């Protein structure tokens, strides 16, 4: 091996060329890009790294990592394992292409060869690693020019080593690929490295003020940058604000670039590739921007420039955006899909099975700007001896979020009880109760549209690990003069996170094998089922809070001791008639209706409260609200025996005459047997019972009047259930909702009879397994 020569490939810096202005492209320019395409061919190893070296053959696979000069690292490809390849594995696997502009010359590419153990379920053994700079790798490669789309391919043999030991050689090939114009003129093959390539859209360099300002990392590893839109830019149309767009670091979003470019291409088609109803829910995407950047303090983040994905800024126009990041699907990983290893898929399956993904087909991954009641719930309260680092708290919060059921998640999302306005301000401003009703109503309306859009999508999609964003401005309440439609437009309901997703069209779908079609149908069923269940949870929460004009007759107040590692300890309760009451102190009762005694003496534990009713101006959707003012509690028992104290909080449950219930929670007060909350819970008294029906009609009317009529063709009580309902009652209500959505979607496609829709459902069921007892794909176009 030592005498074998290596061929080094590299290339001088290449400037990104731009074609002439194209009025049809969102940014005005269409770029000509150069890509590095690398193929991992084979390896020759000197010895075995199997556990039983004498009798076992290795199953080697290779991993290629791209290490930018900023110190980050991205796994570009993981080849399949060559089963039994042992010392001479053959892969011939092409990595996904990487954009090359010359600035990546000092980036390092690392190749690692591993032995896969136990079919991917064991810990792999490293056989050796090799590294090479991009400038060395591309040495001697000529840039494709003119009609030439590819450079000549070059072969490199890199020495593998482990702990200073020379262990073998890995052989790779590299070439440069030039793309430009539109997808129809690039001359690129339809697929390279298993990824559909679409030419990127270049945003005009002067569209934004420079440099862009780093905002931080959101959830994953991708940094975001503030972009200030210039008023003279071609993008500044339709009254867009300065903060309309945001930039996302391309080095951590290369897979999403391909997806968003395909979305732009489909948007230009008359039928949008059968995805016309889904595209409006995706983030607006303007293209790729190359610009200098800096951190918020004014320092330089990186020498030179960065490539940024330019997309819609959800924070635009918000004083403080509250947003949920909800990962959709009961299965959020698939081995071998988009580079996901079997071990990685198995780990993700464990997460799926131990979170709300298993129960309801979705889970909460992130919560921006949570209410004070949720912030006060310290997930590490009972494990302080294990450390309270920010990293540990972040992990614990994520676990707590992932296990939240829909009702609990939405209870915190629609919580503004610690924001209030004075009575004299009601003439000019909406109360938080009025504002939340409009926001909640709009979220229901949009989720109905999204659920119907899933049914009307022609080809099943494999959107693994993608998310739904729900958001609204929790930093202020609107003026009463602000049009309701304007408030509704500020509500966010979007789908995003396309790192491991594929954009499927009917043309492409028909070219897939039967097994691949069934695979797409199965995962589309997971996605659509998760959307339906998120809608059902939101619908039930709205119905419980605003679904009727029936009088609220009483409130049940429960006091608990917060525990982060076990179920909360019940302290006591009291039932109060919903009628005006001045400040009153009552004794708490236990589960047997006996008085609760304090810790230091045998005196009873008490709760102090008052109740008022606040009317709203005439014409409001919420004519008024009952207000339970939680003053405090006294002489509570100490249920944390080691600390001789408790961490009390209150759960308020309002009960209406028609059986509806609405829950809200106070903040946790740590280590206090005489807590003072000073919080007010609003219980909305709506002006009419048709608010939910109006939302469903509005949602259906976006398609046609027939869809709207089918959505409200029966009792809405059949679709909803109270928060305390059991699985059987919830399951029946959910099935009723699904049936109604199915029939409404069928009416949009011209299928007029239930029998015809039943035939379509049967055809869908034949394409794969069930999802939560349902067919996997319920599109009306089957």
DAQUIMO-V547897 format. One record per residue. N is the residue number from 1. RES is the residue in one small letter. SS is DSSP state (hx for helix, st for strand, lp for the rest). PSI is psi in whole degrees, -180 to 180 (* if undefined). OMEGA is omega in whole degrees, -180 to 180 (* if undefined). Layout:
((N | RES | SS | PSI | OMEGA) (N | RES | SS | PSI | OMEGA))
//
This chain:
((1 | x | lp | -35 | -173) (2 | x | lp | -26 | -177) (3 | x | lp | -6 | -176) (4 | x | lp | 132 | -178) (5 | x | lp | 153 | 178) (6 | x | lp | 140 | 176) (7 | x | lp | 121 | -179) (8 | x | lp | 137 | -178) (9 | x | lp | 135 | 177) (10 | x | lp | 175 | -175) (11 | x | lp | 140 | 176) (12 | x | lp | 163 | 180) (13 | x | lp | 136 | -180) (14 | x | lp | 123 | 178) (15 | x | lp | 142 | 178) (16 | x | lp | 116 | -178) (17 | x | st | 150 | 178) (18 | x | st | 139 | 178) (19 | x | lp | -179 | 179) (20 | x | lp | 161 | -179) (21 | x | lp | 141 | 180) (22 | x | lp | 109 | -174) (23 | x | lp | -22 | -177) (24 | x | lp | -18 | -178) (25 | x | lp | 144 | -175) (26 | x | lp | -36 | -177) (27 | x | lp | -6 | 180) (28 | x | st | -16 | -177) (29 | x | st | 148 | 173) (30 | x | st | 123 | -171) (31 | x | st | 164 | 168) (32 | x | st | 117 | -172) (33 | x | st | 154 | 172) (34 | x | st | 132 | -177) (35 | x | st | 146 | 171) (36 | x | st | 125 | 177) (37 | x | st | 124 | -176) (38 | x | st | 135 | 179) (39 | x | st | 125 | 178) (40 | x | st | 113 | -172) (41 | x | st | -61 | -171) (42 | x | st | 176 | 175) (43 | x | st | 156 | 174) (44 | x | st | 116 | -175) (45 | x | st | 148 | -177) (46 | x | lp | -27 | -178) (47 | x | lp | 169 | -179) (48 | x | lp | 145 | 176) (49 | x | lp | 15 | 177) (50 | x | lp | 160 | -177) (51 | x | lp | -47 | 175) (52 | x | lp | 89 | -172) (53 | x | lp | -26 | -175) (54 | x | lp | -31 | -173) (55 | x | lp | -14 | -175) (56 | x | lp | 142 | 172) (57 | x | lp | 143 | -178) (58 | x | lp | 157 | 175) (59 | x | lp | 76 | -172) (60 | x | st | 148 | 169) (61 | x | st | 161 | -178) (62 | x | st | 147 | 176) (63 | x | st | 133 | 177) (64 | x | st | 126 | 180) (65 | x | st | 142 | 177) (66 | x | st | 119 | -178) (67 | x | st | 98 | 177) (68 | x | lp | 165 | -177) (69 | x | lp | -17 | -179) (70 | x | lp | -1 | 177) (71 | x | lp | -8 | 178) (72 | x | lp | 175 | -179) (73 | x | lp | 141 | 179) (74 | x | st | 128 | 174) (75 | x | st | 116 | -176) (76 | x | st | -41 | -177) (77 | x | st | 150 | 169) (78 | x | st | 117 | -178) (79 | x | lp | 157 | 170) (80 | x | lp | 153 | 177) (81 | x | lp | 137 | 175) (82 | x | st | 94 | -175) (83 | x | lp | 120 | -179) (84 | x | lp | 7 | 180) (85 | x | lp | -26 | 173) (86 | x | lp | -115 | -174) (87 | x | lp | -12 | -178) (88 | x | lp | 62 | -178) (89 | x | lp | 145 | 176) (90 | x | st | 128 | -179) (91 | x | st | -48 | -176) (92 | x | st | 50 | -173) (93 | x | st | 128 | -179) (94 | x | st | 127 | 177) (95 | x | lp | 157 | 177) (96 | x | lp | 146 | -174) (97 | x | lp | 150 | 179) (98 | x | st | 128 | 180) (99 | x | st | 138 | -178) (100 | x | st | 122 | 180) (101 | x | lp | 2 | -176) (102 | x | lp | -29 | 178) (103 | x | hx | -17 | -180) (104 | x | hx | 8 | -175) (105 | x | hx | -33 | -178) (106 | x | hx | 6 | 175) (107 | x | lp | 149 | -178) (108 | x | st | 134 | 175) (109 | x | st | 126 | -177) (110 | x | st | 131 | 176) (111 | x | st | 133 | 178) (112 | x | st | 137 | 177) (113 | x | st | 127 | -179) (114 | x | st | 156 | 170) (115 | x | st | 119 | -180) (116 | x | lp | 125 | -178) (117 | x | lp | 143 | 176) (118 | x | hx | 43 | 176) (119 | x | hx | 24 | 179) (120 | x | hx | -7 | -178) (121 | x | lp | -13 | 176) (122 | x | lp | 171 | 178) (123 | x | lp | 123 | -178) (124 | x | lp | 155 | 177) (125 | x | st | 129 | 177) (126 | x | st | 127 | 178) (127 | x | st | -22 | -180) (128 | x | st | 161 | -180) (129 | x | st | 155 | 178) (130 | x | st | 151 | -179) (131 | x | st | 155 | 179) (132 | x | st | 141 | 177) (133 | x | st | 150 | 179) (134 | x | hx | -39 | -180) (135 | x | hx | -33 | 177) (136 | x | hx | -41 | -176) (137 | x | hx | -36 | -175) (138 | x | lp | 12 | -178) (139 | x | lp | 124 | 179) (140 | x | lp | -6 | -180) (141 | x | lp | 131 | -179) (142 | x | lp | 141 | 177) (143 | x | lp | 131 | 176) (144 | x | lp | 134 | -179) (145 | x | lp | 162 | 177) (146 | x | lp | -131 | -180) (147 | x | lp | -7 | -179) (148 | x | lp | 130 | -179) (149 | x | lp | -19 | -177) (150 | x | st | 148 | 170) (151 | x | lp | 169 | 173) (152 | x | lp | 144 | 179) (153 | x | lp | 144 | -180) (154 | x | st | 148 | -179) (155 | x | st | 137 | 178) (156 | x | st | 139 | 176) (157 | x | st | 115 | -174) (158 | x | st | 138 | -180) (159 | x | st | 130 | 176) (160 | x | st | 142 | 178) (161 | x | st | 156 | 177) (162 | x | st | 119 | -179) (163 | x | lp | 41 | 179) (164 | x | lp | -6 | 180) (165 | x | st | 131 | 175) (166 | x | st | 118 | -173) (167 | x | st | -8 | 178) (168 | x | st | -162 | -178) (169 | x | st | 140 | 173) (170 | x | st | 136 | -177) (171 | x | st | 130 | -179) (172 | x | st | 162 | 173) (173 | x | st | 149 | 178) (174 | x | st | 147 | 174) (175 | x | st | 164 | 176) (176 | x | st | 139 | 179) (177 | x | st | 131 | 180) (178 | x | st | 131 | 176) (179 | x | st | 155 | 179) (180 | x | lp | 174 | -179) (181 | x | lp | -139 | 179) (182 | x | lp | 177 | -178) (183 | x | lp | -27 | -178) (184 | x | lp | -11 | -176) (185 | x | lp | 3 | -177) (186 | x | lp | -29 | -175) (187 | x | lp | 5 | 179) (188 | x | lp | 151 | 170) (189 | x | lp | 157 | -177) (190 | x | lp | -33 | -178) (191 | x | st | 135 | 172) (192 | x | st | 130 | -179) (193 | x | lp | 30 | 176) (194 | x | lp | 6 | -179) (195 | x | st | 132 | 175) (196 | x | st | 128 | -179) (197 | x | lp | 131 | 172) (198 | x | lp | 138 | -180) (199 | x | lp | 138 | -177) (200 | x | lp | 152 | 176) (201 | x | st | 126 | -176) (202 | x | st | 126 | 176) (203 | x | st | 136 | -179) (204 | x | lp | 136 | -174) (205 | x | hx | -33 | -177) (206 | x | hx | 15 | -177) (207 | x | hx | -25 | -175) (208 | x | st | 154 | 173) (209 | x | lp | 146 | 179) (210 | x | lp | 151 | 1) (211 | x | lp | 161 | 174) (212 | x | st | 150 | -173) (213 | x | st | 127 | -180) (214 | x | st | 134 | 178) (215 | x | st | -22 | -179) (216 | x | st | -169 | -178) (217 | x | st | 135 | -179) (218 | x | lp | 107 | 174) (219 | x | lp | -70 | -177) (220 | x | lp | -130 | -175) (221 | x | lp | -9 | -175) (222 | x | lp | 129 | 176) (223 | x | st | 148 | 177) (224 | x | st | 152 | -177) (225 | x | st | 139 | 177) (226 | x | st | 130 | 178) (227 | x | lp | 127 | 179) (228 | x | lp | 109 | -176) (229 | x | st | 131 | 178) (230 | x | lp | 142 | -177) (231 | x | lp | -23 | -179) (232 | x | lp | 8 | -180) (233 | x | lp | 152 | 176) (234 | x | lp | -19 | 178) (235 | x | lp | -21 | -175) (236 | x | lp | 67 | 178) (237 | x | lp | 163 | 176) (238 | x | lp | 27 | 177) (239 | x | lp | 27 | -180) (240 | x | lp | 141 | 180) (241 | x | lp | 174 | 179) (242 | x | lp | -35 | -176) (243 | x | lp | 24 | -176) (244 | x | lp | -34 | -176) (245 | x | st | 160 | 175) (246 | x | st | 154 | -180) (247 | x | st | 139 | 178) (248 | x | st | 130 | -177) (249 | x | st | 120 | -176) (250 | x | hx | -28 | -177) (251 | x | hx | -20 | 177) (252 | x | hx | 16 | -178) (253 | x | lp | 33 | -177) (254 | x | hx | -38 | 179) (255 | x | hx | -37 | -179) (256 | x | hx | -29 | 178) (257 | x | hx | -47 | 179) (258 | x | hx | -44 | -178) (259 | x | hx | -49 | -177) (260 | x | hx | -34 | 177) (261 | x | hx | -38 | 176) (262 | x | hx | -36 | 176) (263 | x | hx | -42 | 178) (264 | x | hx | -42 | 180) (265 | x | hx | -43 | 180) (266 | x | hx | -34 | -180) (267 | x | hx | -29 | -179) (268 | x | lp | -14 | 180) (269 | x | lp | 153 | -176) (270 | x | lp | -42 | -179) (271 | x | lp | 3 | -179) (272 | x | hx | 31 | 178) (273 | x | hx | 25 | -178) (274 | x | hx | 7 | -178) (275 | x | lp | 21 | -174) (276 | x | hx | -33 | -179) (277 | x | hx | -21 | -178) (278 | x | hx | -32 | -174) (279 | x | hx | -38 | 180) (280 | x | lp | -18 | 180) (281 | x | lp | -12 | 179) (282 | x | st | 157 | 178) (283 | x | lp | 140 | 171) (284 | x | lp | 132 | -178) (285 | x | st | 129 | -177) (286 | x | st | -26 | -180) (287 | x | st | -162 | -176) (288 | x | st | 128 | -178) (289 | x | st | 134 | 174) (290 | x | st | 118 | -176) (291 | x | st | 159 | 174) (292 | x | lp | 154 | -177) (293 | x | st | 162 | 176) (294 | x | st | 165 | 177) (295 | x | lp | 174 | -174) (296 | x | lp | -24 | -179) (297 | x | lp | -2 | 179) (298 | x | lp | -7 | 180) (299 | x | lp | 162 | 179) (300 | x | st | 128 | 178) (301 | x | lp | -43 | -175) (302 | x | lp | 140 | 177) (303 | x | lp | 142 | 178) (304 | x | lp | -130 | -173) (305 | x | lp | 168 | 175) (306 | x | st | 155 | 172) (307 | x | st | 128 | -176) (308 | x | st | 137 | 168) (309 | x | st | 128 | -179) (310 | x | st | 116 | -177) (311 | x | st | 173 | -176) (312 | x | st | 135 | 178) (313 | x | lp | 110 | -178) (314 | x | lp | -21 | 179) (315 | x | lp | -9 | -178) (316 | x | lp | 127 | 177) (317 | x | lp | 1 | -177) (318 | x | lp | 136 | 172) (319 | x | lp | -38 | 179) (320 | x | lp | 108 | -177) (321 | x | st | 123 | 169) (322 | x | st | 125 | -175) (323 | x | st | 138 | 172) (324 | x | st | 135 | 172) (325 | x | st | 106 | -173) (326 | x | st | 114 | 180) (327 | x | st | 128 | -171) (328 | x | st | 140 | 174) (329 | x | lp | 139 | 178) (330 | x | lp | -17 | 175) (331 | x | lp | 117 | -171) (332 | x | lp | 17 | 175) (333 | x | lp | 152 | 179) (334 | x | lp | 122 | -178) (335 | x | lp | 132 | 179) (336 | x | lp | -4 | -178) (337 | x | lp | 123 | 178) (338 | x | lp | 41 | 175) (339 | x | lp | 9 | -180) (340 | x | lp | 123 | -179) (341 | x | lp | 164 | 178) (342 | x | hx | -39 | 178) (343 | x | hx | -42 | 177) (344 | x | hx | -39 | 178) (345 | x | hx | -37 | 178) (346 | x | hx | -42 | 177) (347 | x | hx | -41 | 180) (348 | x | hx | -35 | 178) (349 | x | hx | -35 | 176) (350 | x | hx | -40 | 176) (351 | x | hx | -46 | -180) (352 | x | hx | -42 | -174) (353 | x | hx | -14 | -178) (354 | x | lp | 16 | 179) (355 | x | lp | -175 | -180) (356 | x | hx | -11 | 175) (357 | x | hx | -38 | -180) (358 | x | hx | -36 | -175) (359 | x | hx | -46 | -173) (360 | x | hx | 2 | 177) (361 | x | lp | 15 | 174) (362 | x | st | 162 | 177) (363 | x | st | 153 | 180) (364 | x | st | 124 | 180) (365 | x | st | -28 | -178) (366 | x | st | 149 | -178) (367 | x | st | 101 | 178) (368 | x | st | 137 | 179) (369 | x | lp | 58 | 179) (370 | x | lp | 160 | 179) (371 | x | lp | 160 | 179) (372 | x | hx | -32 | 179) (373 | x | hx | -39 | 179) (374 | x | hx | -38 | 179) (375 | x | hx | -34 | -177) (376 | x | lp | -10 | -179) (377 | x | lp | 92 | -177) (378 | x | lp | 114 | -177) (379 | x | lp | -11 | 180) (380 | x | lp | 18 | -175) (381 | x | hx | -41 | -175) (382 | x | hx | 3 | -178) (383 | x | hx | 38 | -177) (384 | x | hx | -24 | -180) (385 | x | hx | -15 | -180) (386 | x | hx | 1 | -180) (387 | x | lp | 148 | -177) (388 | x | lp | 41 | -179) (389 | x | lp | 159 | 178) (390 | x | hx | -36 | 180) (391 | x | hx | -43 | 179) (392 | x | hx | -39 | 179) (393 | x | hx | -40 | -180) (394 | x | hx | -42 | 178) (395 | x | hx | -43 | -180) (396 | x | hx | -39 | 177) (397 | x | hx | -41 | -179) (398 | x | hx | -41 | 177) (399 | x | hx | -42 | 179) (400 | x | hx | -43 | 178) (401 | x | hx | -46 | -175) (402 | x | hx | -25 | -178) (403 | x | lp | -2 | -180) (404 | x | lp | 132 | 172) (405 | x | lp | 166 | -175) (406 | x | hx | -45 | -176) (407 | x | hx | -41 | 179) (408 | x | hx | -44 | 179) (409 | x | hx | -46 | -177) (410 | x | hx | -28 | 177) (411 | x | hx | -40 | 177) (412 | x | hx | -36 | -178) (413 | x | hx | -46 | -179) (414 | x | lp | 55 | -178) (415 | x | lp | 109 | 174) (416 | x | lp | 27 | -171) (417 | x | lp | -16 | 177) (418 | x | lp | 10 | 169) (419 | x | lp | 130 | -176) (420 | x | lp | 160 | 173) (421 | x | lp | 156 | -180) (422 | x | lp | 156 | -179) (423 | x | hx | -36 | -178) (424 | x | hx | -14 | 178) (425 | x | hx | -8 | -176) (426 | x | lp | -27 | -180) (427 | x | lp | -25 | -176) (428 | x | lp | -13 | -177) (429 | x | st | 150 | 173) (430 | x | lp | 145 | 173) (431 | x | lp | 159 | 176) (432 | x | hx | -35 | 179) (433 | x | hx | -42 | 178) (434 | x | hx | -43 | -178) (435 | x | hx | -45 | -179) (436 | x | hx | -34 | 179) (437 | x | hx | -42 | 179) (438 | x | hx | -44 | -180) (439 | x | hx | -48 | -178) (440 | x | hx | -42 | 179) (441 | x | hx | -42 | -179) (442 | x | hx | -37 | 177) (443 | x | hx | -43 | 176) (444 | x | hx | -46 | -179) (445 | x | hx | -46 | -178) (446 | x | hx | -38 | -180) (447 | x | hx | -33 | 174) (448 | x | hx | -45 | 178) (449 | x | hx | -41 | 179) (450 | x | hx | -41 | 179) (451 | x | hx | -41 | 177) (452 | x | hx | -37 | 179) (453 | x | hx | -37 | 176) (454 | x | hx | -42 | -179) (455 | x | hx | -26 | -177) (456 | x | lp | 6 | 175) (457 | x | lp | 126 | -172) (458 | x | lp | -47 | -175) (459 | x | lp | 137 | 178) (460 | x | lp | 141 | -176) (461 | x | lp | 152 | 172) (462 | x | st | 84 | -179) (463 | x | st | 84 | -176) (464 | x | lp | 127 | 177) (465 | x | lp | 10 | 178) (466 | x | lp | 165 | -169) (467 | x | st | 163 | 171) (468 | x | st | 134 | 176) (469 | x | st | 126 | 171) (470 | x | st | 130 | -177) (471 | x | st | 157 | 173) (472 | x | st | 167 | -178) (473 | x | st | 110 | 180) (474 | x | lp | 8 | -177) (475 | x | lp | -10 | -179) (476 | x | lp | 159 | 174) (477 | x | lp | 145 | -176) (478 | x | lp | 159 | 172) (479 | x | st | 149 | -179) (480 | x | lp | -23 | 179) (481 | x | lp | -13 | -179) (482 | x | lp | 130 | -179) (483 | x | lp | 142 | -180) (484 | x | hx | -37 | -179) (485 | x | hx | -34 | 178) (486 | x | hx | -39 | 177) (487 | x | hx | -42 | -180) (488 | x | hx | -36 | 179) (489 | x | hx | -25 | -179) (490 | x | lp | -11 | 178) (491 | x | lp | 139 | -178) (492 | x | st | 125 | 168) (493 | x | st | 103 | -175) (494 | x | st | 159 | 173) (495 | x | st | 142 | -174) (496 | x | st | -174 | 179) (497 | x | lp | 83 | -172) (498 | x | lp | 23 | -176) (499 | x | lp | -33 | 180) (500 | x | lp | 39 | -177) (501 | x | st | 156 | 180) (502 | x | st | 139 | 177) (503 | x | lp | 108 | -174) (504 | x | lp | 140 | 174) (505 | x | lp | 167 | -178) (506 | x | hx | -38 | 179) (507 | x | hx | -46 | 180) (508 | x | hx | -38 | -177) (509 | x | hx | -38 | -178) (510 | x | hx | -19 | 178) (511 | x | lp | -9 | -180) (512 | x | lp | 158 | 174) (513 | x | lp | 167 | 179) (514 | x | hx | -42 | 180) (515 | x | hx | -40 | 179) (516 | x | hx | -38 | 177) (517 | x | hx | -43 | 178) (518 | x | hx | -37 | 177) (519 | x | hx | -45 | 178) (520 | x | hx | -42 | -180) (521 | x | hx | -40 | -180) (522 | x | hx | -48 | -177) (523 | x | hx | -29 | 174) (524 | x | hx | -33 | 174) (525 | x | hx | -42 | 176) (526 | x | hx | -44 | -177) (527 | x | hx | -51 | -177) (528 | x | hx | -36 | 178) (529 | x | hx | -40 | 177) (530 | x | hx | -39 | 177) (531 | x | hx | -44 | 179) (532 | x | hx | -43 | -178) (533 | x | hx | -35 | 174) (534 | x | hx | -42 | 175) (535 | x | hx | -45 | -177) (536 | x | hx | -42 | 177) (537 | x | hx | -41 | 179) (538 | x | hx | -38 | 179) (539 | x | hx | -45 | -180) (540 | x | hx | -40 | 179) (541 | x | hx | -40 | 179) (542 | x | hx | -44 | -179) (543 | x | hx | -41 | -180) (544 | x | hx | -28 | -175) (545 | x | hx | -36 | -173) (546 | x | hx | 11 | -167) (547 | x | lp | -2 | -176) (548 | x | lp | 159 | 175) (549 | x | lp | 5 | 178) (550 | x | lp | 145 | -174) (551 | x | lp | 143 | 169) (552 | x | st | 124 | -173) (553 | x | st | -27 | -178) (554 | x | st | 166 | 173) (555 | x | st | 137 | 176) (556 | x | st | 121 | -175) (557 | x | st | 122 | -179) (558 | x | st | 133 | 177) (559 | x | st | 128 | -179) (560 | x | st | 159 | 168) (561 | x | st | 123 | -176) (562 | x | lp | 131 | 174) (563 | x | lp | 131 | -177) (564 | x | lp | -26 | -175) (565 | x | lp | -17 | 180) (566 | x | lp | 178 | 176) (567 | x | lp | 146 | 177) (568 | x | lp | 143 | -179) (569 | x | st | 130 | 178) (570 | x | st | 128 | 178) (571 | x | st | -54 | -179) (572 | x | st | 172 | -178) (573 | x | st | 166 | 174) (574 | x | st | 142 | 177) (575 | x | st | 127 | -175) (576 | x | st | 133 | 173) (577 | x | st | 141 | -178) (578 | x | lp | 88 | 179) (579 | x | lp | 152 | -179) (580 | x | lp | 136 | -179) (581 | x | st | 134 | 174) (582 | x | st | 177 | -176) (583 | x | st | 123 | -173) (584 | x | st | 144 | 176) (585 | x | st | 127 | -179) (586 | x | st | 160 | -180) (587 | x | st | 136 | 177) (588 | x | lp | 143 | -180) (589 | x | st | 148 | 177) (590 | x | lp | -170 | -177) (591 | x | lp | -18 | 178) (592 | x | lp | 16 | -180) (593 | x | lp | 30 | 174) (594 | x | lp | 151 | -179) (595 | x | st | 139 | 176) (596 | x | lp | 134 | -179) (597 | x | st | 154 | -179) (598 | x | lp | 177 | -176) (599 | x | lp | -46 | -173) (600 | x | lp | -20 | 178) (601 | x | lp | 179 | -179) (602 | x | lp | 15 | 177) (603 | x | lp | 150 | -177) (604 | x | st | 151 | 174) (605 | x | lp | 143 | -173) (606 | x | st | 161 | 173) (607 | x | st | 134 | 179) (608 | x | st | 133 | -174) (609 | x | st | 172 | 165) (610 | x | st | 157 | -177) (611 | x | st | 132 | 176) (612 | x | st | 165 | 173) (613 | x | st | 129 | -179) (614 | x | st | 112 | 177) (615 | x | st | 150 | 177) (616 | x | lp | 161 | -180) (617 | x | lp | 152 | -179) (618 | x | lp | 141 | -179) (619 | x | lp | -6 | 180) (620 | x | lp | 149 | 176) (621 | x | lp | -26 | 176) (622 | x | st | 109 | -172) (623 | x | st | -17 | 179) (624 | x | st | -179 | 178) (625 | x | st | 138 | 169) (626 | x | st | 139 | -175) (627 | x | st | 113 | 176) (628 | x | st | 112 | -179) (629 | x | st | 111 | 179) (630 | x | st | 103 | -177) (631 | x | st | -53 | -179) (632 | x | st | -174 | 178) (633 | x | st | 162 | -178) (634 | x | st | 148 | 174) (635 | x | lp | 45 | -179) (636 | x | lp | 153 | 176) (637 | x | lp | 153 | 178) (638 | x | lp | 107 | -179) (639 | x | lp | -12 | 170) (640 | x | st | 91 | -169) (641 | x | lp | -34 | -179) (642 | x | lp | -32 | -179) (643 | x | lp | -5 | -177) (644 | x | lp | 42 | -178) (645 | x | st | -174 | 175) (646 | x | lp | 162 | 177) (647 | x | st | 78 | -168) (648 | x | st | 149 | 169) (649 | x | st | 167 | -174) (650 | x | st | 137 | 170) (651 | x | st | 123 | -180) (652 | x | st | 129 | 179) (653 | x | st | 111 | 179) (654 | x | st | 138 | -177) (655 | x | st | 126 | 179) (656 | x | st | 164 | -179) (657 | x | lp | -26 | -180) (658 | x | lp | 10 | 176) (659 | x | lp | -7 | 178) (660 | x | lp | 149 | 179) (661 | x | st | 147 | 179) (662 | x | st | 129 | -178) (663 | x | st | 146 | 173) (664 | x | st | 155 | -174) (665 | x | st | 145 | 176) (666 | x | lp | 178 | 174) (667 | x | lp | 157 | 174) (668 | x | lp | 132 | 175) (669 | x | lp | 116 | -171) (670 | x | lp | 135 | 170) (671 | x | lp | 54 | -176) (672 | x | st | 123 | 178) (673 | x | lp | -5 | 177) (674 | x | lp | 62 | -173) (675 | x | lp | 150 | 174) (676 | x | st | 113 | -177) (677 | x | st | -49 | -178) (678 | x | st | 37 | -178) (679 | x | st | 154 | -178) (680 | x | st | 126 | 178) (681 | x | st | 123 | 178) (682 | x | st | 133 | 177) (683 | x | st | 109 | -170) (684 | x | st | 136 | 175) (685 | x | st | 98 | -172) (686 | x | st | 155 | -176) (687 | x | lp | -23 | 178) (688 | x | lp | 154 | -174) (689 | x | lp | -4 | -173) (690 | x | lp | 12 | -175) (691 | x | hx | -42 | 180) (692 | x | hx | -41 | 177) (693 | x | hx | -39 | 178) (694 | x | hx | -39 | 179) (695 | x | hx | -41 | -179) (696 | x | hx | -38 | 178) (697 | x | hx | -43 | 178) (698 | x | hx | -42 | 180) (699 | x | hx | -45 | -179) (700 | x | hx | -32 | -178) (701 | x | hx | -19 | 175) (702 | x | lp | -21 | 178) (703 | x | lp | -63 | 170) (704 | x | lp | 171 | -176) (705 | x | hx | -30 | 180) (706 | x | hx | -42 | 177) (707 | x | hx | -45 | 180) (708 | x | hx | -42 | -178) (709 | x | hx | -37 | 179) (710 | x | hx | -33 | -179) (711 | x | hx | -29 | -177) (712 | x | lp | 25 | -174) (713 | x | lp | -11 | 179) (714 | x | lp | -174 | 180) (715 | x | lp | 133 | 177) (716 | x | hx | -22 | 176) (717 | x | hx | -23 | 177) (718 | x | hx | -20 | -176) (719 | x | lp | -14 | -172) (720 | x | lp | 159 | 177) (721 | x | lp | 155 | -179) (722 | x | lp | 164 | -174) (723 | x | lp | -24 | -178) (724 | x | lp | 4 | -176) (725 | x | lp | 150 | 178) (726 | x | lp | 176 | -177) (727 | x | hx | -38 | -179) (728 | x | hx | -46 | 180) (729 | x | hx | -42 | 178) (730 | x | hx | -41 | -180) (731 | x | hx | -41 | 179) (732 | x | hx | -45 | 179) (733 | x | hx | -39 | 179) (734 | x | hx | -43 | 179) (735 | x | hx | -37 | 177) (736 | x | hx | -41 | 179) (737 | x | hx | -46 | -179) (738 | x | hx | -43 | 179) (739 | x | hx | -41 | -179) (740 | x | hx | -40 | 177) (741 | x | hx | -40 | 178) (742 | x | hx | -47 | -178) (743 | x | hx | -40 | 179) (744 | x | hx | -43 | 179) (745 | x | hx | -39 | 179) (746 | x | hx | -37 | -180) (747 | x | hx | -27 | 180) (748 | x | hx | -20 | -177) (749 | x | lp | 2 | 179) (750 | x | lp | 0 | 175) (751 | x | lp | 112 | -169) (752 | x | lp | -22 | -175) (753 | x | lp | 152 | 177) (754 | x | hx | -34 | 179) (755 | x | hx | -42 | 179) (756 | x | hx | -40 | 179) (757 | x | hx | -37 | 177) (758 | x | hx | -38 | 177) (759 | x | hx | -40 | 178) (760 | x | hx | -40 | 179) (761 | x | hx | -40 | 179) (762 | x | hx | -40 | 178) (763 | x | hx | -40 | 179) (764 | x | hx | -40 | -178) (765 | x | hx | -30 | -177) (766 | x | lp | -7 | -175) (767 | x | lp | -4 | 179) (768 | x | lp | -171 | -177) (769 | x | lp | 177 | -178) (770 | x | lp | 161 | 178) (771 | x | st | 111 | -178) (772 | x | lp | 37 | 179) (773 | x | lp | 8 | -178) (774 | x | st | 167 | 173) (775 | x | lp | 154 | -172) (776 | x | lp | -24 | -178) (777 | x | lp | 118 | -173) (778 | x | lp | 42 | 178) (779 | x | lp | 141 | 179) (780 | x | lp | -6 | -177) (781 | x | lp | 11 | -179) (782 | x | lp | * | *))
//
